[in-house]
Amino acid sequence: MPHPAFAAAAAFCAFWLAWWSNRSIVGWLPDDPPGAARKQHGRPIPLAGVVLPFAAAPWLARGHAAVACAILVASAVGFVDDRGKERGHDLDWRWKALGLGAAAALGATAAVSPIDEPLGWAAAALLVFVLTNATNFLDNTNGVAASLAAVSLLLLANGDAAIAAFGWAALGFLPWNWPKARLFLGDSGAYALGTAVGIAAARGAASDATRLLAVAVQLLDFVQVLTARLALALPPWVGDRRHLTHIAQNLGMPAHAVAPFFAVLALLLGALACCPP
């Protein structure tokens, strides 16, 4: 089996094929239209994150079956939502929560046995669910979600080729999304990456809770945004511009510097726990 790092090249080529075929043959990818106040792009951008699981498929197929199934379920839920948004109607949040809950439950079984440790499994499922949504929350500035997920996955892989390959695949997507976006992850890609990150974090936390430092940026953003929305009596699932990435830009950070800044921050935090001296 090739080294997981080859997934970066596989992903880059797969996204090129998706971009080219969508542009030159048939428009099969959903588009994210411009116009909403929180969006910064001036033209429709294809949502191509559904390609990610297929780019890492050779490694996912040889890993824990629950990992692959959870990622595919999350990606499918996201793709249905992406297609609906293109047509002007999001997937109902209850169906979305049900689908992502199923993906989280599946993913948690790759970290903790639901029979031997039911409480630990429930905690792992909750962590996977939270990180799936936290990753999607941060898919609001070019390169941020993919680079953070890549850092977290590569730090937490712990020898798991499937998890590492998914991290490398996220890096293979980056040239298509940062510094200038030709493709977006969309919910399909963000949910797939978030589910993989959640599984890796749940596995790491099962042996050492300090490994959650590798996902500290995602968790911090999720908690502060959710708290703000609830305090303002806003629906938690409706997007806004209160994320850490927006705060950084409001303080003067150039948009193209946001992804590297948070990726380096995540790397430094994660290295404290995952790469002890």
N, C-alpha and C positions, 0 to 999 in steps of 0.2 A: 504494500500500500504506500503511495507517495506520502511524503511529509506533509502535515497539515498546512504548511506555509504555501504549498502549491494552490491552495484554495483561493488565495488572493488573486493569482493570475486567472484561475478558472472563473472567479466572480467578475473580474474586469472584462474578460472576453464575453461572458454571458450577458453582462449589461450592455456591452457594445452591440451584441446581436439583437437584444431586446430593443435598444434605441433605434438601430438601423431598420429592423423589420417593422417597428411601429411607425416609423417615419416614411419608409419607402414602399412598403407592401400593403399593410392593413393596420389601421389604428386600433390595436387590441388592448393597449394599456389605458386605464382610466387617466384622465387629466385633472390636475388641480388648477381650477380657473383663478385668475387674479380678481381683485375687487374688494374683498373683505378688508376691514381696517387693519387687522393684525397680520395680513399677508404683505410681503415686500416684493413679490415678483410681478412683473408687468405683462406677462404672457402665460398661457397655459403650459404647465410642466407635467410630463408624464410621471405617473406613480408606478415605479418599477420594482418595489420591494418584494413582490411575489417571486422574483427571480432568485432571491438569496438562498432559500432552502434547496433549490435545484443545483445551484453552483456548489454547494457543500454536500450534495447528496451522496457521493462515494464514501465520505467519512461518516455521515449520519447513518448510512445503511449498515455500517459495521460497528456502530456504537450501541448504547442501550436503546432498545426499541421505544421506551417511553419518552426518551428525549426527542427522537425524530417525530413521533406521533404528536407530542405536545406542540412542537414548533410548527408542524403542518396544520394542525387545528387552528392555532393562533393566526397563522398567515392567511388561512382561508377566511376566517372571520373578518380580518382586516381587509382582504380583497373585496368581499361583499360590501363592506362599508365604503371602501374607496369608490367602487362602481356606483353605489347609491349617491355619494356626495357629488360625483360628476353630474348626476341627473337631478341634483337639487334636493335630495332627501336622504339624510343619514340613516344608518341602521339604528333601529330603536335601542336605547341604552340597555333595556332589559334583556333583549336577545344578545346584545354584545357582551353584557356581563355574564350571561349563561355560557356563551361560547368560550370566553376567556377563562371563566371558572373551570370549565371542563379541561381546558389546556393546562391550567395551573394544577388541577388535581392529578392529571396524567404526569406532568413534569415532576411533581413532588414525589411520586413513587420511584423516580430515579435517584432520589436523595435519601428518602427515609421509607421504611416499610410501613404501610398503613395497617398491617396486621400486628406486627411486633411493637410498633410505637405509634399508636393512633394520634396522640396529642402532638408528638413531634411531626408527624405527617401533616396534620392540620396546620401547624405553624409554618411548615415548609410550603404548603399550598398557598397560604396567605402571602408569604414573602414572594413567591413566583407571581402571583396575581398583582401585587403592588408594583414589583419591578417591571412587569409587562406594561402597565399603565404609565409608570414613571418614565420609562424609555420613550414611550409615545408622547408624553408631555414635553420632553426635551427635543422632539423633532420639530423645532420651530425656527432654527437658525442653521444655515448651511454647515454641514459637517459635524454638528454637535452630537446627535444621537448615535451616528455610526462610529465616531472616534471614541466616545465614552464607552460604548458597548464593546468595541475592540479591546480597549485597555482592560476592562473588567474581565472579559472572557479569557484573554491571554494570561492575566494574572491568576485567575481562578481555575484554569484548565486542569492543573495538577495531573498531567499525563493523559488526560482524556482527549483523544484525537478528534472526536466529533465536536467537542466544545471549542478546542483550539482552532479547528478548521472554520468554525462559524465566526470566530474572532478575526481570523485572517480574511475571510470572505467580506466582513465588514470593512476592512482596510481596502480590499479590492474595489469596493463601491465608492470609496471616498473621492477618487478623481472625477467621478461623475456628479458629485454633489458639493465639492469644495475646491477652491474658493468660490467658483461660479457654478450654479446648478444647471445641469442639463437634464437630470433626473432627480426625483424625490423618492424617499423610502415609502411614503404613504403609510397608512395604518398597517397594511400587510407586512411591510418590511420592519416597521418599528415594533409591532407586536411579536414578530418572529424573533427579532434580536432581544427584546425584553424578556421573552419567555426563556431563551437560552441563558441570558444573564441571571434570571431568577433561579433557574435550576443549578447553575454553577455556584451562585451565592448560597443557596440552601445546602448544597453539599459541603461547601467550605464552612458554613456556620455550624453544621452538625458536629464538626470536630474542633472548631476554634471560632468563637463568636467574633474575634477581632478581624476575621477575614471580611466581615461586612464593610470594613474600611474601603475595600475595593469598589463598593457601590455607594459610598457615602454621598457623592455628589448627586446621584439620582434620587436617593432617599431624602436628602435635605431639600431638594427642589420640590419633590412630591409633597412633603409635609408642609412646607411653607405656602405653597400655592393652594393646597387643599384647605389649609387653615384660613387663608385670606378669603377664599371663595365662600366658605361656610359662614365666616364672620360677616360678609357682605350679603348673605342670603342669596348667593348665586348658585346655579346648578354646578356641581363639582366637575361634570363632564364637558362643560362648555368652555372652549379655549379663550384665552385672554393674553395680555402682555404683562403678566406679573411674575414671569419665570426668572430664574437667576441669569439666564442669557440676556433677557431684556433689561434687567437691572444693570448688568455690566455695560450694555450699549448706552443706557441712559446716563451712565457715569462717564461716558466718553470713549469706551473701547470700540475700535473699528470692528465692523461685522465680521470681516475675514479673520480677525484675531481671536474671536470668541471660542471657536472650536479648539485651536491649539492650546489656549489658556486652560480650558476646563479639562482637556485630555491630560495635560501635564499635571494639573492639580490632582486628578484621579490617579495618575501613575504614582505620584509622590505619596498620596494617602495609602494606596493599595500596597505599595512596596513596603510600608512600615509593618504590615501584617503578613504579607505573602512572601516577602524576600527578607527575612530577618538576618542580621549580621552574623 
